[in-house]
């Protein structure tokens, strides 16, 4: 069993910053990828950023503003969000991909609200 827990969401003014954290625990031998997705009210869940051992991927809407990083030893992934905009408001979910046996785990989500 694998547990995924996010933290770090909150209310911030436009132009501000937040740092999200996500930790995976339980029966984990290795993690092949971790990522952040978000879902705004009335919209589908969308990719924000992902990170593997050798690469990172970002949605065009967050490039240059968000940075994903990972602490492999701690099975933890971070999302540094700068220059936040109201359109970044959403519930942010952490995704963990375990290769053996292949499985995908999601966290419960953390709310990010960008508003003045």
Secondary structure, DSSP 8 states (H G I E B T S, - for coil): -EEEEEE--EEE-TT--EEEEEEEEES-S--SEEEEEEE-TTS--EEEEEE-SS-EEE-TTTTTTEEEEEEGGGTEEEEEE-S--GGG-EEEEEEEEEETTEEEEE---EEEEE--
